[in-house]
């Protein structure tokens, strides 16, 4: 499912115009993005949680040249699946 399919499903489920469903979806995504950018975690019970993982700098290699390069420290979002979602996905095997 992509974003436009999610908007369409929301519009049908709660019987609102497509434009309103798009605004709701964009607000939710933007709010979550802003929270993660501030370093906050997001927990949606039964679905999962989003956290920011911190990675230290390390020495890597350029795959083309083999030359050593220093990789800067970084922060990346990480999703941890919730118990209910995991069970539902495994039920459909």
C-alpha positions as CSV (number, residue, x, y, z in Angstrom):
1,X,0.0,0.0,0.0
2,X,1.3,3.4,-0.9
3,X,0.3,6.9,0.4
4,X,-2.4,7.5,-2.2
5,X,-4.0,4.1,-1.5
6,X,-4.0,4.9,2.2
7,X,-5.7,8.2,1.5
8,X,-8.3,6.4,-0.7
9,X,-9.0,3.8,2.0
10,X,-9.4,6.5,4.7
11,X,-11.8,8.5,2.5
12,X,-13.9,5.4,2.0
13,X,-13.8,4.1,5.6
14,X,-14.9,7.4,7.2
15,X,-16.9,8.7,4.3
16,X,-15.0,12.0,3.8
17,X,-13.9,13.8,0.6
18,X,-10.6,12.7,-0.9
19,X,-9.1,16.1,-0.2
20,X,-10.0,15.9,3.6
21,X,-8.6,12.4,3.8
22,X,-5.3,13.6,2.2
23,X,-5.1,16.5,4.7
24,X,-5.6,14.0,7.6
25,X,-3.0,11.6,6.3
26,X,-0.5,14.4,5.6
27,X,-1.0,15.8,9.1
28,X,-0.3,12.5,10.8
29,X,2.8,11.8,8.7
30,X,4.1,15.3,9.2
31,X,3.5,15.2,12.9
32,X,5.3,11.9,13.2
33,X,8.2,13.1,11.1
34,X,8.6,16.2,13.2
35,X,8.6,14.2,16.4
36,X,11.3,11.9,15.1
37,X,13.4,14.8,13.9
38,X,13.2,16.2,17.5
39,X,14.6,12.8,18.7
40,X,11.3,11.7,20.2
41,X,9.9,8.1,20.1
42,X,6.5,7.2,18.7
43,X,4.5,4.3,20.1
44,X,1.3,3.1,18.5
45,X,-0.1,0.3,20.8
46,X,-0.7,-3.0,18.9
47,X,1.1,-1.6,15.8
48,X,4.7,-0.8,16.8
49,X,7.1,1.9,17.7
50,X,9.4,4.2,15.9
51,X,12.7,5.2,17.7
52,X,15.9,7.0,16.7
53,X,19.0,4.9,16.8
54,X,22.4,6.6,17.1
55,X,25.3,5.2,15.2
56,X,28.9,6.2,16.0
57,X,31.4,7.1,13.4
58,X,33.5,4.3,11.9
59,X,36.0,3.6,9.2
60,X,34.5,2.1,6.1
61,X,35.7,1.4,2.6
62,X,34.7,2.8,-0.8
63,X,33.5,-0.3,-2.7
64,X,34.8,0.9,-6.0
65,X,38.3,1.9,-5.0
66,X,38.8,0.1,-1.7
67,X,40.0,3.3,-0.2
68,X,39.4,3.8,3.5
69,X,36.9,6.5,4.4
70,X,35.6,7.9,7.6
71,X,31.8,7.5,8.0
72,X,30.3,10.3,10.1
73,X,28.1,9.5,13.1
74,X,24.4,9.4,12.2
75,X,20.9,9.0,13.5
76,X,18.4,6.8,11.7
77,X,14.7,6.0,12.4
78,X,14.0,2.4,13.3
79,X,10.6,0.6,13.5
80,X,10.0,-2.1,16.0
81,X,6.8,-4.2,15.2
82,X,4.2,-4.6,17.9
83,X,3.0,-7.9,19.3
84,X,-0.5,-7.6,17.8
85,X,0.7,-6.7,14.3
86,X,3.3,-9.5,14.4
87,X,0.7,-12.1,15.4
88,X,-1.7,-10.9,12.7
89,X,0.9,-11.1,10.0
90,X,2.0,-14.6,11.1
91,X,-1.6,-15.7,11.2
92,X,-2.0,-15.3,7.5
93,X,0.8,-17.8,6.6
